Amino acid sequence: MSETADVIVVGAGGLGAATAYYLTARHSLNVMLLDRHGIGSQTSPRAAGMVSCLRKGELMITLIKDACSRIENFTAETGQPLDWVHSGSLKIARRPQDVAVLETDLARGRHMALDVEQVSPTEACDLNPFLKPDGIVGALRIGDDRYFDPAQIAVGFAAAAAERGARLRPDTAVSCVAVAGGRVTGVITADGAITAPVVVDAAGAWTRQVAEESGLRVPLVPTRQQLIVTEPIEGAAATLPMVRIMDAAVYVRPCRGGFLWGVYEEEPRFFDMTALPVNFDIADMPLDMAVLQAAAVAVADQLPVLSTAAIDEFRGGIPTMTADGHHILGPSPDITGFYFASGCNVAGLSIAPTLGALLADWIVDGKPALDLSTMAVTRFAGTEWTEQQLRREAAWQYRHFYGAV
């Protein structure tokens, strides 16, 4: 006889593990959390772990403010460790047109009660001495921003969910979601069937595969993201504000006595997960140091440390990008009981605590506590992108994450 659950969550990254936790902790449901690899082992621990509060829309600012509170209270709530630092950040413009974006950001941030202020290039460099003023024409200080250890979020939520009764099944690939009469009936794995009326597709880079096996097309693209962690550097204090250079799409934060940094490249590499080996692991993703070297050269006047610091770690993950830069969260309109939790757009881990809580409530109550229609998969109805068009739009969203014109 097959196993049964109230909800099956496919994918034990940040979004999936958070959803499983809130389904068990808040709603006491019988939850099974599956992953084709180890729990919390794929893209989530390879993320940058940066929390950017000054987002492009008011909804996202509302969500990320709530996520900040959940990050602060993570250990008290879950009993699991989470190392985080409230460092603040500096958003840097090197072109006049991007200064206008900063001015709009400032107005939005003040309207949403964020701790934001314009600072001069000299003041910005005083706040983070590794930043140099050459070529800087505008800067914004965002005091609410912080960063955390990305390896702890997914495994922490999963462990906390297990303590509350969730069953964790690592190394369990889902071959398809079972559907009968337009309703989810469970999943099929190599180890057999598992019966459940609700399945959450939080499979990260494999989201499309899970959906397409059920006849659903979800327009997102698995996209390579690479970053470097340097060796320790004298003066690289953990409390130094993070730095984001808008037009170059380069980000930097303190990490392990040095810096973690990366770039949202102009021509990112996309992946068709169906074309990769069945046992493909994110750790096997091909990396390209030349991309980071070119980014370091592009910001050498402002961040010369990136060109000189010794490298301790070079890693990457495969987040999912959408054509409009918004997550895909909520139910499928075509299959009752099928929910999405994906399309992280290189910002999924920081907001995972809040989205997991909202999705858990959505599954139980039939609607979320906030209007999340901008994340609904139904927003793509009637839009038939070719794969080439989808990748072009996703690449634009990736490169322009910081709002550069």
N, C-alpha and C positions, 0 to 999 in steps of 0.2 A: 504494500500500500504506500502511496506517495506521501511525502511530508506535507504539512499544511502550515499556513501562516495567514495573518490578517493582511500584512503588507510585505512585499519583497522589494528590497532596494538593491538595484543592480549597480555596483560601483561604490567602492569604499574610500573614495577621495573625500575632500573636505565637505562638498555639498551632500554627497550620499550619506556619509557618517553623521553629519549634523542632523539630517532628516531622520535617520534611524534613531538617534538619541532623543529628539523631541517627540517622536511617535511613542517611544517607550516611557520616557520620563514624564511627559505631560499628559499622555493619553492612555498609557498602560496597554498598548496594543502588542500583539504577538508579531514580532518583526524578525525578518531574516535579512541579513546584510551579506551580499555575495560580492566577490571580486575574482576576476580571472587570475590575478596575481596576489601578492600579500596585501594585507589590510593597510591602507594609507601608504602604499609603496611606489606609486607611479608619478604623476605630475605634481601632486600637492607638495611633497617634501622637497621638490626641486624648484619651487616658486621663490620669489624674492621676499615675500612676507611683509610687504609694505602696505600700509593703510593710508589711502589718499582720501581725505574727507571732502575736499572741494571738487565735487563732481560736476558734470555738465548740466544736470537737471536737479530739480528740487526733490523728486522722489528718491533718487540715488543718494542725495545728501542725507535725507531722512533715514534711509536704510543703513547707510554707513555709520551714522551717529549711533544708531541702536547697536550695530555690530561692535563699535568701540566699547560700549558699555558691557557687552557680553564677553569681549576679550578681556577686559579688566577683571571681570568676575568669573572668568572661566574656571579657575582652580577651585574657588569657593563653591561654584555650582556643580561641577562635574567630579571634583576630587582628583583631577588629573593635572599634571604640571603644564604650564605655558609660560615661557620666558618672553616678556615684551618690554619695550622701552618707549616712553612718551618723549620723543625727540623733537617733534615738529619738523617742518620741511621748508625748503626754499624753491619756488618755481621761478625759473630764470628765462628771460626773453633776450634774444640777441638781434631781433629785427623789430623795426617800428610797428609793423602790423601785428606782431605778437604782444606788444605792449597794450594795444587796444583790447586784446583777449584778456590780459591780466586785469584790466580795468573792469571789464564785464564780470570776471571771476570775483573780483573784490566786492562788487555790488551784490552779487548773488550770495557770497559768503556772509556778508553782513546781514542780509535779509534773513538768512537761515541761522543766524546767531553763532556763526563760527568765529574763532579767534584768528582774524586775518588782518593784515596791514601791508601796504606798500612800503618797501624799504629801498634805500639807495644801493647801488652796486657796492659801495664801500661798506655800508652797514651789513649787507648780505655776507660779504667776505669776512667781516669781523665776527659774525655768528658762526661761520665755518671757514677757518683759515686755509683749508685746502682748496677753497674756491677762490679764483683770482678774478679781478674786475675787468680785465681786458675784454672788450667786445660785448660786455653786458650793458643793455640799454634799459632794462626794467627787471624788477624782482618783487616777488610777493612772499611774505612769510605766512605760513599756515601753521598755527600753533597746535591745532588739534591732531595733527598727523602723528603716527607712531609706526613701529615695526615689531615683528614677533618672529619666533622660530617656526618656520613653515612645517618642519617635520613633526611638530607636536599637535597640530590641530586635528587632523583626520584620525590619527591613532588615539588621541585623547577622547574624542567624541565616540569612537567605536568602542573603546574600553569602557567608557561610562555607560554606553547603551547595553553592553554585555552584562554589566553589573545589575542592570535593571531588567534583564531577561531576554534581550535580543540575542539571536543566534548568529554568530559570525562564521562565514564560510569562505575562507581564502582559497585560492587555487581552484575556483569553481567558475568556469566559463559558461555563460548562458548562450545556448545555440539559437534559441528563439523564445519569444513571449507567446504563450498559448492563448488563443482567442477563439471564442465560440459565440455565435449570435451577436457579434459586435461588442462583446464584453471580454475582459481579461479573465482567464481562468488559472493563470499561473505561469511558470516558466519551465523550459526543458533544458536540462544540463546533461553533461556526459555521465553524471552519476544518477540520472533519473529525473522524474518530474517532481515539481514542488507546486502545490496548489495554493492559490491566493486570489482574492478578487481585485487586488490592487497591486500594480507593479510600478515602481519609480525607475525611470531610465536616467541614472546619474553616472553613466559609464564613461564620462570624460571623452577621451579621444575615440572611444568605441561607441559613442552615443548613436551615431548614424547607423552603424551595423545593427545594433539592437533594435532600433526603430524600423529599419528597412526590412528586417526579417519578419516584421509584423505588417508590412505593407505601408508603412508611414515614411514619408520623406521629410526630413527636418533639415532646413538650410543652414548648416554650420560647417566650418572647415577646420580640421585639426591642423595647428600651426606651430612650427618650431619656435621656442623661446630659449635663448642662451644667456648665461651670465657667468661672471667670474667672481671668485672670492680671493682676495689678495692675502698674502702673508701679513702678519702684524706689522704695523707702521707706527712709529713714535708719534704720539699726539692724536691718534685716531680714536678719540674717546667715544664711548657708546652713546653719549648724549648729544653728539654733534647733530645738527639738523640734516635730514636727508636733502639731496639736491636733485632737481629734475630740470634738464635743459630742453626747452620746448621743441625748437625746430629740429634739433638733432635726435630727439626722442631718447636721450640717454638719462639713466637714473643711477643714483649712488646712495648707499646707506652704510653706516658702520656695521661691522660684522667680525666677531672673533678677534678683536684687536686690530683689524685692518678694515677693508671696505668690500662690500658686495656691490657689483655694478653690472649693468647690461644695457641693451638697446632694443628698441622696437624698430627693426630694420625696414628699409623702404621696399625691398623685394623679399619678403619672408618665404621660407620654404614650407610648402603645404604637403600633407600626407593623405594618401588614400589607404586607410587602415586595412581594407580588404586585400590590398596588393602586398601586404607585409606577411611574413611567416605567422602561422597560428600562435606560436609561442613568443611573438615579439614582445619585448619589455621596453619601457621607456628608457631604461638604462642603456639600451642598445641603439638609441637614436644617434645618427651621425651628427657630429658637431663640426663647426667651421670657425676656427680661430681667426681667420682673415676678416670675418664680419666684425668681431670685437676690436681687432687691431685698427680697422678703418674708423670705427666709432671713436676710439681713443684719440686718433689723429684729428678727427673732426672737432673735438672739444678740448684740444691740447692747450689752447690759450686760457680756458677757464678751469680745467681740471687736469693739469699736467701730471698729477700723481698717477693717473690711469695708465700713462705711457711708461712709467718707471717702476711701478710696484711689481714685486715678484708675485707670481700666481701660486696660490695654494690649492685651488679647486676650480675646475671648469666643468660646468654641468648645464643640463637643459631639460625642458619638459615639453609637453605637447598640449597646450591649452586649446580651447575651441573658440573660434571667432565667428561672429554673425555679420550679415551685410549691413546692419544698422547699429552695431555696437552695443546692443542690449542682450541681456540674458534670455534664455528660453526656460520659462518656469510655469508649471501648471498642467492642467489636463489636456489630453488630446480630444478634439471635438469628434473624432471618428471612432475611437475605441473607448468605451466606458471602462474606467479603472486604470487607464494608462496615463502616467504623469511624466513630465520632463523636468529635469533639474540639470541644465547644461548651458552651453553658450557663455562661458565665463568671461570671455573677452579680456583676458589677462588681468582680471580683477576679481576672480571668483573666490579665492581662499579667504581674503580679508572680509568678505561679506557673507561667507558661508554660514556663520552662526545665525544670522538674521533670516536668510533665505530658507535655511533648514527649518527654523521655527515656524515661519509663515507657511511653508509648504505642508508641514505636519498639520497645522490648523486647517488648511485648505482641504486636505484629504478627509479629515474628520468632520469638519463643519460644513463643507460644501462651498465655501468661499473664503478668501483670505481677509485678514483684518484691514488691509490697505488695498487700494485700487492698483493692481499689478497688470493692467491690460497692456501696458507697453512691453511686457515680457511674455505675453500669451503667444503661443505658436500660431493662433488664428490671425495674427497681424500679417502673416505672410500669404493669406488666402488670395488666390488670383494672381500671385506673382510667380512666374515660372522662369527663374534664372537658369541659364545654362551653367555648367560647372565653371566655365571660364569667367562668366559674369560674376558669379558668386565669389570666386577667388579674388577678382579685381576689387569688388566692394569690401571684402574682408581685409584685404591688404591695406586699403585706405584707412579703415577703422584702426587697424593695428598700428600703422605709422603715426596716426594723428590722435593717439590716445590722450596726449596732453593738450589737445585743442589748438595746436599750431595752425596758422592759416595756410 
